Amino acid sequence: MATPTVEPTARKRRRKTRTKTVSHLPPLVASEFKADRIDLTPGKEHVLCPACETWTPITGVLGTPVLVPHHTTPYHDRTTTPRRCSNTNRRIVLDTKVEAWQEQLAERTEVSASVASRRATKVLPKPAGPQTERVLRGRDERGPVTRRVEWAGVLCRVRQADQRRAAVPQGAHPAEGPEAPLDHLVPRQAAEQPEAGPLKCERCGATESSLTSAVAAGWCRITRRSHCGRCAKRFPAWTRTAF
């Protein structure tokens, strides 16, 4: 009869890290940490490591409290050469009682909640006015079918208004109001300049009887010389100067 094989089991390891190695760095002080960066719950003492920003257990609370050995790389990083944190086995002075730490943590939580409720980024609903309430209440009473009929009537009136607007002939002006001038509009600066006689185009030789007529015809000055509108278009726009 074959004897059954017993599967080997791993030996239970000690929960407390036992080491006599202590870091040469100066000890940390628990009272200098903020209440949310340290946990002094009995049996679950942890602290946020200042070097690597990792929650690190505290061992030897009843004797010499030190930070347990830990690495700067996260636990899920499968690197073959993990780097040991500089605060490994660093002493920490627990000069804060558990009751005082709990009070500080509760006060800090209450302050954070009150500050979050006073922030300007929190959008508060605007109270609806009486007119808005009447409109919303009437919309609910009419129902979707009635609102669809009302929108159809509005759409019909809009189409009629568009047809009346399109029936106005091109170029007509309203019966009421000042009439638009029919002569050529010239700049005030050209109208105020004294008449210097007829103007002659330096390129094609065309002439204009007055400065006002030349401005209306699109004449420009190019290198301080008069050019008609057709000849001025042959030059770049930045070279043209109005009269």
Backbone bond lengths (Angstrom), bond angles and torsions (degrees), N, CA, C in turn:
res aa  C-N    CA-C-N  psi(-1)  N-CA   C-N-CA  omega(-1)  CA-C   N-CA-C  phi
1 M - - - 1.454 - - 1.528 109.17 -
2 A 1.322 115.62 126.10 1.461 119.91 -177.61 1.518 110.15 -77.34
3 T 1.304 114.91 136.56 1.470 119.19 178.59 1.530 109.35 -82.06
4 P 1.305 116.84 135.62 1.483 119.11 -179.83 1.529 110.91 -66.58
5 T 1.338 115.39 139.77 1.469 120.87 179.39 1.515 110.01 -82.80
6 V 1.293 115.99 136.82 1.471 122.01 179.58 1.521 108.73 -96.87
7 E 1.334 116.69 124.83 1.462 120.72 179.81 1.519 109.64 -70.79
8 P 1.322 116.81 134.60 1.471 119.25 179.70 1.522 111.25 -69.86
9 T 1.291 118.00 142.75 1.459 124.01 178.56 1.511 109.46 -116.90
10 A 1.313 115.17 147.64 1.461 120.20 -179.61 1.522 110.52 -75.03
11 R 1.322 114.88 144.21 1.453 119.68 179.57 1.532 110.05 -73.84
12 K 1.297 117.11 139.21 1.453 122.19 -179.28 1.526 109.86 -66.93
13 R 1.324 114.77 125.61 1.455 119.61 -177.29 1.519 110.45 -85.37
14 R 1.313 114.75 157.61 1.455 119.74 176.71 1.529 110.06 -70.11
15 R 1.297 117.68 137.34 1.449 121.69 179.11 1.521 111.72 -76.78
16 K 1.301 117.72 -26.39 1.453 120.99 -178.05 1.517 109.96 -95.43
17 T 1.333 115.49 129.42 1.456 120.32 178.54 1.525 109.15 -74.30
18 R 1.305 115.85 118.35 1.461 120.13 -177.63 1.531 108.08 -106.81
19 T 1.295 116.66 111.54 1.459 122.19 178.53 1.517 108.72 -151.66
20 K 1.298 115.59 146.90 1.455 121.44 176.44 1.523 112.26 -99.34
21 T 1.337 116.20 0.39 1.459 120.38 -179.94 1.518 109.63 -79.37
22 V 1.317 117.55 128.17 1.462 123.52 178.90 1.519 107.87 -126.05
23 S 1.316 116.63 135.67 1.461 121.07 -178.97 1.522 110.69 -65.67
24 H 1.320 115.47 147.82 1.465 120.86 178.60 1.520 112.77 -79.89
25 L 1.323 118.19 -6.25 1.464 120.92 179.55 1.524 109.81 -70.66
26 P 1.331 118.18 154.05 1.475 120.39 178.89 1.526 109.90 -63.24
27 P 1.295 117.99 148.11 1.470 120.84 -176.21 1.532 111.67 -69.15
28 L 1.327 113.96 150.63 1.461 120.96 174.50 1.524 109.23 -82.99
29 V 1.340 115.58 155.03 1.460 121.33 -179.25 1.521 107.88 -116.52
30 A 1.312 116.79 125.96 1.469 120.67 -175.84 1.521 111.65 -66.10
31 S 1.339 118.01 -32.58 1.464 119.87 -178.25 1.519 112.69 -69.66
32 E 1.330 118.41 -17.60 1.458 121.16 178.78 1.534 112.28 -83.28
33 F 1.321 118.02 -10.52 1.465 121.31 177.77 1.521 109.50 -86.65
34 K 1.325 115.83 147.99 1.455 120.26 172.60 1.521 109.72 -70.02
35 A 1.323 115.21 157.97 1.460 119.62 -175.04 1.522 112.48 -62.83
36 D 1.352 117.94 -29.24 1.455 120.08 -178.91 1.526 112.67 -89.34
37 R 1.335 118.15 2.81 1.463 121.52 178.67 1.528 112.43 -110.40
38 I 1.305 116.59 9.38 1.464 120.92 177.96 1.525 107.76 -148.42
39 D 1.317 116.38 145.86 1.458 122.96 -179.86 1.518 107.90 -125.79
40 L 1.333 115.49 112.60 1.462 121.13 -178.35 1.518 112.02 -106.28
41 T 1.322 117.28 24.44 1.463 119.78 176.52 1.526 109.26 -62.53
42 P 1.317 119.02 129.15 1.481 120.51 -177.49 1.524 111.29 -56.95
43 G 1.332 115.82 127.76 1.448 122.60 -179.09 1.514 114.01 86.04
44 K 1.353 118.42 -9.14 1.467 122.00 -178.92 1.532 110.38 -133.26
45 E 1.317 117.07 39.53 1.461 120.15 -176.88 1.528 110.06 -68.05
46 H 1.336 115.88 122.57 1.462 122.88 177.47 1.525 108.39 -136.51
47 V 1.313 115.43 159.33 1.450 121.58 176.27 1.517 108.31 -146.29
48 L 1.324 115.98 146.65 1.460 121.23 177.21 1.524 108.23 -81.03
49 C 1.314 117.11 111.18 1.460 121.91 -174.76 1.526 110.28 -60.07
50 P 1.332 120.11 126.24 1.465 120.86 -179.88 1.525 113.74 -67.10
51 A 1.331 117.58 -21.72 1.463 120.04 -176.11 1.515 112.26 -83.74
52 C 1.338 117.33 -46.47 1.466 120.51 -174.48 1.519 113.16 -115.34
53 E 1.353 118.95 2.48 1.460 123.25 178.75 1.529 110.74 54.80
54 T 1.335 116.53 46.89 1.459 122.41 179.26 1.517 108.69 -123.98
55 W 1.335 116.31 137.02 1.451 119.90 176.64 1.518 108.86 -68.48
56 T 1.325 116.15 118.23 1.456 122.65 -173.06 1.521 109.36 -121.24
57 P 1.340 118.50 131.38 1.469 119.81 178.15 1.534 111.11 -67.46
58 I 1.313 114.95 155.53 1.462 122.82 176.75 1.520 107.20 -108.88
59 T 1.315 116.65 124.45 1.460 121.54 179.73 1.519 110.00 -110.87
60 G 1.337 115.35 158.11 1.470 120.61 179.88 1.503 112.90 70.33
61 V 1.347 117.58 40.64 1.468 120.50 -177.60 1.525 110.96 -63.79
62 L 1.333 117.83 -36.24 1.462 120.96 -178.57 1.517 112.83 -80.18
63 G 1.334 116.84 -14.09 1.460 119.68 -179.82 1.513 111.16 -120.33
64 T 1.349 116.09 -98.97 1.461 122.44 179.10 1.520 108.30 -110.56
65 P 1.340 119.11 98.58 1.468 120.41 -178.02 1.529 110.88 -68.12
66 V 1.322 116.05 127.49 1.460 122.77 176.78 1.520 108.16 -138.43
67 L 1.337 115.52 160.99 1.458 121.19 174.90 1.523 108.66 -81.11
68 V 1.316 116.25 135.34 1.464 119.98 -178.35 1.526 109.37 -68.10
69 P 1.321 118.64 154.63 1.469 120.63 177.73 1.527 110.84 -61.21
70 H 1.308 116.64 131.93 1.465 121.91 179.41 1.517 108.11 -149.09
71 H 1.321 115.16 166.15 1.458 122.34 -177.06 1.526 109.62 -112.37
72 T 1.322 114.47 157.74 1.463 120.68 177.40 1.513 111.98 -77.45
73 T 1.328 118.49 -24.54 1.468 121.34 178.43 1.515 109.28 -79.90
74 P 1.348 118.91 143.35 1.466 120.46 179.73 1.518 111.56 -66.17
75 Y 1.314 114.75 161.25 1.463 119.37 -175.06 1.522 112.62 -66.58
76 H 1.344 118.09 -27.20 1.466 120.44 -178.37 1.533 112.13 -84.15
77 D 1.330 117.48 -3.20 1.461 120.55 178.61 1.531 108.69 -83.91
78 R 1.330 116.55 111.40 1.470 121.66 -175.68 1.522 111.50 -83.96
79 T 1.310 117.16 53.21 1.447 119.87 178.69 1.529 110.21 -83.16
80 T 1.309 115.47 147.02 1.471 120.18 -178.82 1.515 112.72 -82.45
81 T 1.324 117.34 -19.56 1.471 121.31 -178.91 1.524 108.89 -125.16
82 P 1.345 118.58 74.05 1.468 119.52 179.31 1.523 111.02 -66.27
83 R 1.302 115.57 147.25 1.461 121.12 -177.37 1.517 109.47 -99.23
84 R 1.303 115.87 126.28 1.459 121.27 -179.64 1.528 109.82 -75.10
85 C 1.330 115.25 138.06 1.466 120.71 -179.62 1.528 109.42 -71.31
86 S 1.319 115.87 149.64 1.465 120.60 -178.32 1.520 112.21 -71.72
87 N 1.340 118.46 -19.27 1.467 121.51 179.78 1.524 112.41 -91.56
88 T 1.312 117.95 14.92 1.459 120.39 177.03 1.529 109.98 -63.80
89 N 1.353 115.92 132.89 1.474 123.13 179.81 1.530 112.11 58.85
90 R 1.308 116.94 27.08 1.469 119.27 177.56 1.524 109.82 -84.08
91 R 1.285 116.86 137.49 1.451 121.98 -178.18 1.521 110.61 -71.14
92 I 1.326 114.90 152.21 1.459 121.94 175.97 1.520 108.06 -140.06
93 V 1.304 115.59 131.95 1.459 122.12 -177.98 1.525 108.02 -93.05
94 L 1.316 117.35 114.00 1.471 122.78 179.75 1.520 108.90 -88.78
95 D 1.336 116.28 79.45 1.464 121.30 -178.52 1.524 112.42 -97.17
96 T 1.322 117.89 12.41 1.460 122.36 179.57 1.524 109.11 -115.58
97 K 1.315 116.83 130.35 1.452 120.77 178.57 1.531 110.34 -76.02
98 V 1.321 113.92 156.66 1.461 119.07 -177.64 1.522 110.98 -64.51
99 E 1.341 118.59 -39.02 1.466 121.15 -179.19 1.521 111.42 -65.05
100 A 1.342 117.34 -41.93 1.462 120.57 178.48 1.528 110.92 -65.56
101 W 1.326 116.84 -38.43 1.476 119.21 178.91 1.516 110.95 -66.45
102 Q 1.315 118.35 -38.93 1.459 121.57 178.94 1.525 111.10 -65.29
103 E 1.325 117.04 -38.91 1.470 119.81 177.59 1.529 110.85 -65.65
104 Q 1.326 117.92 -42.83 1.463 120.80 178.06 1.527 111.33 -63.02
105 L 1.334 116.40 -40.84 1.460 119.56 179.61 1.524 111.39 -65.42
106 A 1.326 117.68 -41.51 1.468 120.69 178.56 1.518 111.22 -65.94
107 E 1.339 116.66 -41.54 1.470 119.92 178.65 1.522 111.27 -64.86
108 R 1.330 116.56 -40.90 1.469 119.54 179.62 1.531 110.77 -66.09
109 T 1.320 117.73 -38.54 1.465 120.69 177.61 1.516 111.36 -64.81
110 E 1.327 117.53 -40.05 1.465 121.17 179.30 1.524 110.92 -66.96
111 V 1.327 117.02 -41.09 1.469 120.31 178.90 1.525 110.76 -64.95
112 S 1.328 117.16 -41.11 1.461 120.27 179.70 1.519 111.09 -63.88
113 A 1.320 117.61 -38.55 1.465 120.84 179.11 1.522 111.15 -67.01
114 S 1.354 117.04 -40.28 1.469 119.49 179.40 1.514 111.72 -69.00
115 V 1.329 118.16 -37.37 1.467 121.03 178.30 1.517 110.93 -66.01
116 A 1.345 117.19 -40.46 1.460 120.28 179.09 1.526 111.52 -63.56
117 S 1.333 117.50 -32.67 1.467 120.02 179.77 1.515 112.50 -75.89
118 R 1.345 118.69 -18.48 1.463 121.65 -179.31 1.519 113.28 -98.98
119 R 1.311 118.63 1.34 1.459 120.08 -176.84 1.521 110.80 -69.17
120 A 1.341 114.50 145.59 1.467 119.40 -177.78 1.511 112.20 -73.46
121 T 1.343 118.01 -18.96 1.455 119.84 -178.38 1.528 112.44 -75.00
122 K 1.321 117.55 -11.64 1.456 119.78 178.96 1.523 108.82 -77.39
123 V 1.324 117.68 117.80 1.463 123.25 -176.38 1.516 108.33 -84.75
124 L 1.323 116.21 120.39 1.450 121.62 177.79 1.520 109.31 -98.24
125 P 1.326 118.54 140.01 1.474 119.91 179.99 1.521 111.33 -65.85
126 K 1.311 115.55 135.02 1.452 121.29 -179.95 1.526 109.24 -78.96
127 P 1.321 117.42 129.80 1.475 118.09 -179.80 1.521 110.86 -65.58
128 A 1.312 115.70 134.54 1.460 121.02 -178.90 1.517 110.09 -77.05
129 G 1.349 115.61 140.30 1.447 121.32 178.55 1.514 111.74 -77.63
130 P 1.339 116.67 171.07 1.484 118.92 -179.68 1.521 112.79 -64.23
131 Q 1.353 117.16 -35.18 1.461 118.97 179.28 1.522 111.35 -67.27
132 T 1.339 116.66 -41.22 1.465 119.94 178.18 1.518 111.33 -63.91
133 E 1.331 116.44 -39.38 1.456 119.27 178.27 1.516 111.24 -64.00
134 R 1.346 117.98 -38.82 1.465 120.36 178.96 1.524 110.67 -65.93
135 V 1.356 116.68 -39.88 1.462 119.25 179.83 1.522 110.75 -65.02
136 L 1.319 116.84 -44.47 1.463 119.98 -180.00 1.523 111.68 -65.87
137 R 1.335 116.02 -39.65 1.458 118.96 179.54 1.529 111.01 -67.11
138 G 1.353 116.49 -39.52 1.462 119.23 177.42 1.513 112.60 -67.58
139 R 1.337 116.75 -34.35 1.460 119.90 178.01 1.522 110.46 -65.26
140 D 1.321 117.11 -39.90 1.460 119.60 179.01 1.528 111.37 -68.89
141 E 1.355 116.90 -34.23 1.466 119.27 -179.48 1.525 112.29 -72.87
142 R 1.362 116.66 -35.69 1.469 118.91 -177.86 1.519 111.37 -70.68
143 G 1.319 117.46 -39.93 1.452 119.92 179.41 1.517 111.71 91.05
144 P 1.341 117.24 167.81 1.474 120.11 -177.05 1.520 113.58 -68.65
145 V 1.339 118.94 -31.91 1.474 120.62 -178.26 1.515 110.50 -68.06
146 T 1.320 116.99 -44.25 1.467 120.20 179.85 1.522 110.78 -64.46
147 R 1.323 117.37 -41.11 1.469 119.70 178.89 1.523 111.21 -65.05
148 R 1.329 118.60 -34.35 1.455 120.97 178.13 1.525 110.89 -66.34
149 V 1.339 117.10 -38.09 1.475 120.85 177.87 1.524 110.35 -67.22
150 E 1.334 117.42 -40.82 1.467 120.60 178.54 1.525 111.06 -63.09
151 W 1.327 118.22 -42.68 1.460 120.24 178.43 1.530 111.38 -65.11
152 A 1.317 118.17 -34.24 1.468 120.46 177.02 1.522 110.85 -64.14
153 G 1.353 117.34 -39.54 1.462 120.04 177.15 1.516 112.01 -65.85
154 V 1.333 117.42 -40.14 1.463 120.63 177.36 1.521 110.99 -63.71
155 L 1.323 117.45 -41.09 1.457 120.80 178.94 1.522 111.50 -63.50
156 C 1.329 117.68 -37.10 1.469 120.72 177.62 1.521 111.00 -64.44
157 R 1.338 118.14 -43.48 1.464 120.88 178.97 1.527 111.48 -65.75
158 V 1.317 117.28 -35.19 1.464 119.92 177.99 1.522 110.60 -65.71
159 R 1.316 118.39 -41.70 1.463 121.02 177.96 1.517 111.80 -63.91
160 Q 1.332 117.17 -38.57 1.468 119.78 176.99 1.524 111.36 -64.14
161 A 1.334 116.62 -40.59 1.467 119.09 178.06 1.527 111.11 -64.67
162 D 1.326 118.09 -38.05 1.470 120.54 177.26 1.524 111.14 -64.86
163 Q 1.328 118.03 -39.08 1.464 120.14 178.49 1.529 111.62 -65.60
164 R 1.340 117.81 -41.59 1.464 119.76 177.50 1.524 111.36 -65.10
165 R 1.326 116.68 -36.20 1.454 119.27 178.80 1.529 111.35 -68.76
166 A 1.327 117.72 -36.43 1.460 120.44 179.01 1.521 112.75 -74.28
167 A 1.354 117.77 -18.06 1.464 120.05 -179.59 1.517 113.03 -75.94
168 V 1.326 119.36 -13.42 1.463 121.52 178.62 1.523 108.78 -68.86
169 P 1.345 118.96 126.89 1.472 120.30 -177.60 1.518 111.51 -65.21
170 Q 1.331 115.61 153.47 1.451 121.42 -179.73 1.523 110.39 -67.30
171 G 1.327 116.93 129.65 1.454 121.45 177.73 1.501 114.72 91.18
172 A 1.331 119.53 -5.85 1.460 120.81 179.53 1.512 110.07 -74.66
173 H 1.309 116.27 152.34 1.452 121.24 -179.80 1.519 108.88 -119.72
174 P 1.312 118.61 154.86 1.466 119.97 -178.32 1.519 111.55 -63.95
175 A 1.342 114.09 152.57 1.475 119.12 -178.15 1.519 111.42 -69.66
176 E 1.319 117.31 -31.58 1.462 121.18 -179.45 1.518 109.62 -100.86
177 G 1.321 115.90 145.34 1.451 120.05 178.01 1.518 111.46 112.40
178 P 1.328 117.49 166.72 1.477 120.51 -178.89 1.525 111.09 -69.73
179 E 1.315 114.36 148.97 1.454 119.93 178.39 1.524 110.86 -80.74
180 A 1.314 115.45 146.37 1.455 120.78 178.89 1.524 109.89 -77.44
181 P 1.318 119.46 137.67 1.482 120.81 179.05 1.525 110.25 -65.84
182 L 1.293 115.97 140.91 1.461 122.12 -178.89 1.516 112.96 -94.99
183 D 1.343 118.46 -16.74 1.458 119.37 179.10 1.531 109.57 -81.02
184 H 1.337 116.56 169.21 1.453 121.88 -177.82 1.518 110.03 -69.81
185 L 1.339 115.57 136.11 1.457 121.74 177.39 1.517 109.07 -88.40
186 V 1.328 116.72 131.60 1.455 121.80 -179.84 1.509 108.22 -123.60
187 P 1.308 118.87 153.58 1.464 120.93 176.79 1.518 111.96 -61.12
188 R 1.346 114.78 150.78 1.452 119.66 -179.14 1.524 111.08 -63.87
189 Q 1.355 117.64 -33.28 1.452 120.09 179.95 1.532 111.06 -64.46
190 A 1.350 117.38 -39.27 1.464 119.62 179.71 1.523 111.99 -72.02
191 A 1.344 115.57 -34.45 1.464 117.81 -179.55 1.522 111.92 -70.04
192 E 1.350 117.20 -29.61 1.452 120.05 -178.51 1.523 113.04 -82.89
193 Q 1.359 118.03 -14.88 1.454 119.59 -179.26 1.532 110.32 -72.92
194 P 1.315 117.21 144.86 1.470 119.39 179.44 1.527 110.64 -70.41
195 E 1.301 114.59 148.63 1.467 120.20 178.77 1.527 109.81 -70.00
196 A 1.345 115.25 126.68 1.463 120.63 -178.78 1.518 112.15 -109.01
197 G 1.308 117.16 21.46 1.458 120.19 179.61 1.512 111.76 89.61
198 P 1.314 118.81 -175.13 1.470 121.78 -178.91 1.524 110.73 -68.05
199 L 1.338 113.20 148.82 1.457 121.07 178.69 1.521 109.01 -105.98
200 K 1.342 115.77 148.00 1.464 121.78 -177.21 1.522 108.63 -128.11
201 C 1.335 116.16 134.87 1.460 121.87 179.07 1.525 109.04 -74.52
202 E 1.308 116.58 131.47 1.462 121.84 -178.78 1.528 112.40 -72.47
203 R 1.323 118.48 -13.34 1.459 120.13 -175.33 1.531 112.29 -102.82
204 C 1.350 114.76 -53.19 1.471 117.92 -176.29 1.511 113.21 -104.99
205 G 1.320 117.58 -11.34 1.464 120.17 178.49 1.501 114.87 85.55
206 A 1.327 119.79 6.98 1.457 121.38 178.59 1.519 109.77 -67.53
207 T 1.310 116.19 153.30 1.467 121.31 -176.00 1.519 110.18 -126.48
208 E 1.307 114.20 155.18 1.463 122.80 173.53 1.505 107.83 -131.71
209 S 1.326 115.59 143.43 1.462 119.79 -173.72 1.524 112.86 -73.04
210 S 1.341 118.09 -30.03 1.461 120.26 -176.15 1.530 109.48 -146.23
211 L 1.319 113.46 165.93 1.454 119.76 179.17 1.519 111.25 -68.18
212 T 1.339 116.21 -35.26 1.458 119.75 179.54 1.514 111.02 -64.64
213 S 1.305 116.99 -41.84 1.464 120.17 178.31 1.523 111.34 -67.30
214 A 1.337 117.04 -35.15 1.454 119.98 179.78 1.530 110.81 -66.53
215 V 1.346 116.23 -41.32 1.458 119.64 178.66 1.517 110.40 -64.89
216 A 1.318 117.74 -41.04 1.459 120.68 178.92 1.522 111.52 -65.19
217 A 1.339 118.12 -30.43 1.467 121.85 179.98 1.521 113.05 -84.62
218 G 1.335 117.57 -0.80 1.461 120.41 177.03 1.511 114.15 87.85
219 W 1.344 118.83 23.51 1.451 120.41 178.37 1.539 109.39 -69.56
220 C 1.337 116.52 151.07 1.464 122.99 178.59 1.523 109.25 -139.79
221 R 1.327 115.63 166.49 1.455 121.96 175.10 1.528 108.23 -105.97
222 I 1.309 117.18 129.85 1.449 123.86 177.21 1.515 106.91 -125.17
223 T 1.329 116.20 116.31 1.474 123.02 -172.89 1.519 110.57 52.59
224 R 1.359 113.83 45.42 1.471 122.88 177.30 1.523 113.05 62.76
225 R 1.306 117.90 22.57 1.469 122.44 177.15 1.515 109.09 -121.78
226 S 1.315 116.42 141.57 1.453 122.36 -175.67 1.522 110.23 -77.55
227 H 1.325 115.62 136.43 1.458 122.44 176.48 1.520 107.87 -137.40
228 C 1.334 115.83 142.90 1.449 120.10 177.93 1.527 109.64 -71.22
229 G 1.339 115.94 170.57 1.445 119.91 -177.32 1.517 113.58 -62.82
230 R 1.345 118.10 -37.52 1.456 120.77 -179.10 1.526 111.02 -70.07
231 C 1.323 117.77 -40.66 1.462 120.16 179.76 1.529 111.77 -74.33
232 A 1.343 116.95 -30.97 1.462 119.46 -179.06 1.523 111.72 -67.15
233 K 1.338 117.61 -26.20 1.464 120.37 179.67 1.527 112.51 -69.20
234 R 1.323 118.08 -15.50 1.460 120.92 178.95 1.524 112.46 -77.28
235 F 1.318 117.09 -14.11 1.451 121.46 -178.69 1.539 109.82 -102.37
236 P 1.318 117.15 157.24 1.478 119.05 177.13 1.522 111.65 -60.75
237 A 1.323 114.97 155.40 1.458 119.71 -176.66 1.518 112.27 -66.30
238 W 1.331 117.85 -30.99 1.469 118.53 -176.68 1.511 112.25 -74.31
239 T 1.362 118.75 -11.93 1.468 121.47 177.83 1.520 112.40 -89.80
240 R 1.320 118.15 -11.25 1.465 121.04 -175.78 1.517 109.33 -87.26
241 T 1.323 114.42 138.17 1.461 121.75 177.96 1.516 107.98 -129.39
242 A 1.340 115.42 125.52 1.467 119.13 179.34 1.508 110.41 -71.68
243 F 1.339 114.07 155.71 1.464 119.24 179.13 1.521 110.15 -66.12
